[in-house]
Amino acid sequence: MKIYLARNNVQAGPYTLDELNTMLASGEVLLDDLAWHSGMSGWQRLGDLTNNQYRYEPVGQVAPAKPTVREVKSFGDNPDFRPTDNALPKQDANKRVSVAELYGRKEPSTAQQPTATPQPQVRTQATGDIVYATIGARFMAVMVNFVLFLLTLLPFLQNFMSLNPDPVKLNTGDFATRMAYAQELAAQISPQTMTLTTALLMAYVVIQLILIIARGQSFGKMVAGIRTVDAKTFEIPSFFKRVIVRVGVLFVIYQLASGLPVPINLSLILLMINYFIAGRNHQRQGWHDKLAGTVVVKTSSRPFKAKTK
C-alpha cells in the first residue's frame, strides 16, 4: 500500500503503512494531516481514518494502484499523482517536496526506503543545543542565595539569640502572639546592629537585582552555572518577566505563604511543588516558570551575551 500525505497544501509520499505508523508514533505526522491511498475517493483527515489513534489499520484489502512507469525517486519525493476529487490546488500538487521539507526529517542518500526509527527530538538553536537545568542545579542556586541571605542577617541573629528567646513563645500559639513576642525582643537590639543589618540586606537585594536585570541570573544561578531565559526565544527575558513576575510577584506569594498562621511552612511546600512539577516537565518548568513564561537552562548551552549599541 502506498500512502500519500499533505500538509498546508504541500504533498509528500509515498509511504508504506509501516512508515506511516512509525511517523505517527514519533509525532512527525499529525492527526490533522491529510492522507490518500488507492481505494479512496479523495483526501481525508488522517485522524478520521485512524479514529484519532496514532496507528492506522485499514479495514479490508485495498486494491493496489495501477503501476506506472516513472523514474525512481528517493524516499519522501512526491509522485506524479493528483486525485481528481477533493484534490490539492494544482500549483501545489505540481510541487515536488521531500519529507525533509514537510516534516523536518533528513533524506536518505539512496533511493532505498529504510525503516524509520523514532528518535527523541532535541530542540536546537543557532548557538547550539539547549540544555535545561537539572533540579539539583536549581536547588543548589536556591541554597546559595539562602545562605547569602542568612549572612546579611548574621549581626541581627547574633544579637537576637543573645537575648535567650523563649522557643515556646516563638513557635507556639497564634501568629499575632508569636509576632508580638518577636517584635518585643527585636526592640532590645542595639540601633547600630539594626543599621548594619539593614545596610547588608539592602546591598544583597541591590546586587541580586542588578544580576537578574542584566543577565537573567541571581548570584546563586551564576554559581550553579544556570540562567533564566524566555521560554519561546531562549534569550534574556523581558524586564516584566525577570523583575515584576519572577522577583516581585513570587516574593509576595512566598511571603504571604510564610506568614499564614498554619503549623507548616507553606513557602517550603510551594518550593517542593515547584520542583516536583519541573521534574515531570520536559522543559523543567515549575509552576512559577509557567507563570513567568521562562525556562532555566545551563549557561554553557545559552551563554550570556552583552547587548551592544
C-alpha positions as CSV (number, residue, x, y, z in Angstrom):
1,M,0.0,0.0,0.0
2,K,1.3,3.4,-1.0
3,I,0.0,6.3,1.2
4,Y,0.4,10.0,0.3
5,L,0.3,12.8,2.9
6,A,-0.3,16.5,2.7
7,R,0.0,19.5,5.0
8,N,-0.6,23.2,4.2
9,N,-1.3,22.3,0.6
10,V,2.0,20.6,0.2
11,Q,2.0,16.9,-0.8
12,A,4.6,14.2,0.1
13,G,4.9,10.5,-0.3
14,P,4.5,7.7,-1.0
15,Y,5.0,5.9,2.3
16,T,4.3,2.3,3.3
17,L,1.9,1.5,6.1
18,D,4.7,0.7,8.5
19,E,6.5,4.0,7.7
20,L,3.2,5.9,8.3
21,N,2.7,4.2,11.7
22,T,6.3,4.9,12.7
23,M,5.9,8.6,11.9
24,L,2.6,8.7,13.7
25,A,4.2,7.2,16.8
26,S,7.1,9.6,16.7
27,G,4.9,12.7,16.3
28,E,6.3,13.6,12.8
29,V,2.9,13.0,11.2
30,L,-0.1,14.8,12.8
31,L,-3.7,13.5,13.0
32,D,-4.8,16.8,11.3
33,D,-2.6,16.0,8.2
34,L,-4.4,14.9,5.1
35,A,-4.0,11.4,3.6
36,W,-4.8,9.5,0.4
37,H,-4.2,6.0,-0.9
38,S,-5.6,3.8,-3.6
39,G,-9.3,3.0,-3.0
40,M,-10.1,6.4,-1.5
41,S,-12.2,8.9,-3.5
42,G,-10.3,11.9,-2.1
43,W,-8.1,13.4,0.6
44,Q,-9.3,12.8,4.2
45,R,-8.0,13.9,7.6
46,L,-5.7,11.2,8.9
47,G,-7.3,11.2,12.3
48,D,-10.6,10.4,10.7
49,L,-9.0,7.3,9.1
50,T,-7.4,6.2,12.4
51,N,-10.3,7.1,14.7
52,N,-7.9,9.6,16.2
53,Q,-5.5,6.9,17.2
54,Y,-1.8,7.0,16.4
55,R,-1.9,3.8,14.3
56,Y,-3.6,3.3,11.0
57,E,-5.0,-0.2,10.4
58,P,-7.0,-0.2,7.2
59,V,-10.1,-2.4,7.1
60,G,-10.0,-5.0,4.3
61,Q,-7.6,-5.3,1.5
62,V,-7.0,-2.2,-0.5
63,A,-6.6,-2.8,-4.3
64,P,-3.1,-1.8,-5.4
65,A,-2.8,1.2,-7.6
66,K,-2.2,0.7,-11.3
67,P,1.5,0.6,-11.8
68,T,3.0,3.3,-13.9
69,V,6.5,3.7,-15.4
70,R,8.3,6.5,-13.7
71,E,11.8,7.3,-12.6
72,V,13.0,6.1,-9.2
73,K,12.6,8.8,-6.6
74,S,14.2,9.0,-3.2
75,F,12.2,8.4,0.0
76,G,9.7,11.1,0.5
77,D,9.5,12.5,-3.0
78,N,6.1,13.4,-4.4
79,P,4.7,11.0,-7.1
80,D,3.2,12.3,-10.3
81,F,-0.3,11.9,-8.7
82,R,-3.3,14.1,-8.4
83,P,-6.6,12.7,-7.2
84,T,-9.5,14.3,-9.0
85,D,-11.9,14.6,-6.1
86,N,-11.1,16.9,-3.2
87,A,-7.5,17.3,-4.5
88,L,-4.9,19.8,-3.6
89,P,-4.7,23.0,-5.7
90,K,-2.9,22.4,-9.0
91,Q,0.0,24.7,-8.3
92,D,0.7,22.9,-5.0
93,A,0.1,19.4,-6.3
94,N,2.7,20.0,-9.0
95,K,5.3,20.9,-6.4
96,R,7.8,18.1,-5.6
97,V,9.0,18.2,-2.0
98,S,10.7,15.8,0.2
99,V,9.7,14.6,3.7
100,A,12.5,16.8,5.0
101,E,10.6,19.9,3.8
102,L,7.2,18.6,5.0
103,Y,8.2,17.0,8.3
104,G,11.7,18.2,9.1
105,R,13.3,14.8,8.5
106,K,16.7,14.1,6.9
107,E,16.5,12.4,3.5
108,P,18.5,9.2,2.9
109,S,21.3,9.4,0.4
110,T,19.9,6.4,-1.6
111,A,16.6,5.6,-3.1
112,Q,16.1,2.6,-0.8
113,Q,13.3,3.1,1.7
114,P,14.7,2.4,5.2
115,T,12.6,1.5,8.2
116,A,12.2,4.7,10.2
117,T,13.1,4.6,13.9
118,P,11.6,7.3,16.2
119,Q,14.3,9.5,17.6
120,P,14.0,11.8,20.6
121,Q,13.5,15.4,19.4
122,V,16.1,17.8,20.7
123,R,15.3,21.5,20.4
124,T,18.3,23.3,18.9
125,Q,19.1,27.0,18.4
126,A,21.6,28.8,16.2
127,T,24.1,28.8,19.1
128,G,23.8,25.1,19.8
129,D,21.6,22.6,21.7
130,I,19.6,24.0,24.6
131,V,20.2,22.0,27.8
132,Y,17.7,22.6,30.5
133,A,19.0,23.0,34.1
134,T,18.7,20.0,36.4
135,I,16.6,20.1,39.5
136,G,19.8,19.6,41.5
137,A,21.4,22.7,39.9
138,R,18.3,24.8,40.6
139,F,18.2,23.6,44.2
140,M,21.9,24.5,44.6
141,A,21.2,28.0,43.3
142,V,18.4,28.5,45.9
143,M,20.6,27.2,48.7
144,V,23.4,29.6,47.7
145,N,21.0,32.6,47.7
146,F,19.6,31.4,51.0
147,V,23.0,31.2,52.7
148,L,23.9,34.7,51.4
149,F,20.6,36.0,52.8
150,L,21.4,34.5,56.2
151,L,24.8,36.1,56.2
152,T,23.3,39.5,55.7
153,L,21.1,38.8,58.8
154,L,24.0,37.5,60.9
155,P,24.6,40.6,63.1
156,F,20.9,40.7,63.9
157,L,20.6,37.0,64.5
158,Q,23.6,37.0,66.9
159,N,22.1,39.8,69.0
160,F,18.7,38.2,68.9
161,M,20.0,34.9,70.1
162,S,22.0,36.6,72.9
163,L,18.6,37.7,74.4
164,N,17.9,34.0,75.1
165,P,14.4,34.0,73.4
166,D,11.8,31.5,74.7
167,P,11.4,28.9,71.9
168,V,7.9,28.0,73.1
169,K,6.7,31.6,72.7
170,L,8.4,31.9,69.3
171,N,6.9,28.7,67.9
172,T,3.6,28.1,69.6
173,G,0.3,30.0,69.8
174,D,-1.4,32.1,67.2
175,F,0.5,34.1,64.7
176,A,-0.2,37.5,66.2
177,T,1.1,36.4,69.6
178,R,4.3,35.0,68.2
179,M,5.0,38.2,66.1
180,A,4.3,40.4,69.1
181,Y,6.9,38.4,71.2
182,A,9.5,38.6,68.3
183,Q,9.0,42.3,68.0
184,E,9.4,42.8,71.7
185,L,12.8,41.0,71.5
186,A,13.8,42.9,68.4
187,A,13.2,46.3,70.2
188,Q,16.0,45.3,72.6
189,I,18.6,45.1,69.8
190,S,21.0,48.0,69.5
191,P,20.4,50.6,66.8
192,Q,24.0,50.0,65.4
193,T,23.2,46.3,64.8
194,M,19.9,47.2,63.1
195,T,21.7,49.7,60.9
196,L,24.4,47.3,59.9
197,T,21.9,44.5,59.2
198,T,19.8,46.9,57.1
199,A,22.8,48.0,55.1
200,L,23.9,44.4,54.4
201,L,20.3,43.4,53.4
202,M,20.0,46.3,51.0
203,A,23.3,45.5,49.4
204,Y,22.3,41.9,49.0
205,V,19.0,43.0,47.3
206,V,20.6,45.6,45.0
207,I,23.3,43.1,43.8
208,Q,20.8,40.4,43.2
209,L,18.5,42.8,41.2
210,I,21.4,44.0,39.1
211,L,22.4,40.5,38.2
212,I,18.8,39.5,37.4
213,I,18.1,42.6,35.3
214,A,21.5,42.4,33.4
215,R,22.0,38.7,33.0
216,G,18.8,36.8,34.0
217,Q,20.8,35.3,36.8
218,S,20.8,35.6,40.5
219,F,24.2,35.1,42.3
220,G,23.1,31.5,43.1
221,K,22.4,30.8,39.5
222,M,25.8,32.1,38.5
223,V,27.5,29.8,40.9
224,A,25.4,26.8,39.7
225,G,26.1,27.6,36.0
226,I,22.5,28.2,35.0
227,R,20.4,31.1,33.9
228,T,16.8,32.1,33.2
229,V,15.7,32.7,29.5
230,D,12.5,33.3,27.7
231,A,10.6,30.0,27.0
232,K,10.0,31.0,23.4
233,T,13.0,32.9,22.2
234,F,15.6,31.4,24.6
235,E,17.0,34.9,25.0
236,I,17.2,37.0,28.2
237,P,13.5,37.6,29.4
238,S,11.8,40.9,29.3
239,F,12.0,43.2,32.3
240,F,8.5,42.4,33.2
241,K,9.2,38.6,33.3
242,R,12.5,39.0,35.1
243,V,11.7,41.5,37.8
244,I,7.9,42.0,38.1
245,V,6.9,38.4,37.9
246,R,9.9,36.3,38.9
247,V,11.0,38.6,41.7
248,G,8.1,40.9,42.7
249,V,5.1,38.6,42.3
250,L,6.9,35.5,43.6
251,F,8.3,37.4,46.6
252,V,4.8,38.4,47.6
253,I,3.4,34.9,47.1
254,Y,6.2,33.3,49.2
255,Q,6.0,36.0,51.9
256,L,2.2,35.6,52.2
257,A,2.7,31.8,52.4
258,S,5.3,32.0,55.1
259,G,3.2,34.5,57.2
260,L,0.0,32.4,57.2
261,P,-0.9,31.1,60.7
262,V,-0.6,27.4,59.9
263,P,1.5,24.7,61.6
264,I,3.6,24.0,58.4
265,N,5.8,26.2,56.3
266,L,3.8,26.9,53.2
267,S,6.8,28.5,51.4
268,L,8.7,25.3,51.7
269,I,5.7,23.3,50.4
270,L,5.4,25.7,47.4
271,L,9.1,25.2,46.6
272,M,8.7,21.4,46.8
273,I,5.7,21.5,44.5
274,N,7.6,23.7,42.1
275,Y,10.5,21.2,41.8
276,F,8.0,18.3,41.5
277,I,6.3,19.9,38.6
278,A,9.6,20.9,37.0
279,G,10.9,17.3,37.3
280,R,7.9,16.0,35.4
281,N,8.1,18.6,32.6
282,H,10.3,18.1,29.5
283,Q,11.4,21.8,29.7
284,R,11.9,21.6,33.5
285,Q,9.3,24.3,34.0
286,G,7.9,24.7,37.5
287,W,4.7,26.5,38.3
288,H,6.4,29.9,38.6
289,D,8.3,29.3,35.3
290,K,4.9,28.7,33.6
291,L,3.6,31.9,35.3
292,A,6.5,34.0,34.0
293,G,6.9,32.2,30.6
294,T,10.5,31.4,31.3
295,V,12.8,28.3,31.5
296,V,16.1,27.7,33.3
297,V,18.9,26.4,31.1
298,K,22.6,25.6,31.5
299,T,24.7,28.7,30.9
300,S,27.1,26.7,28.7
301,S,24.2,26.0,26.3
302,R,22.9,29.5,26.2
303,P,25.8,31.8,27.2
304,F,25.1,35.4,28.2
305,K,25.7,38.0,25.5
306,A,26.1,41.6,26.5
307,K,23.9,43.9,24.4
308,T,25.9,46.1,22.0
309,K,24.8,49.5,20.7
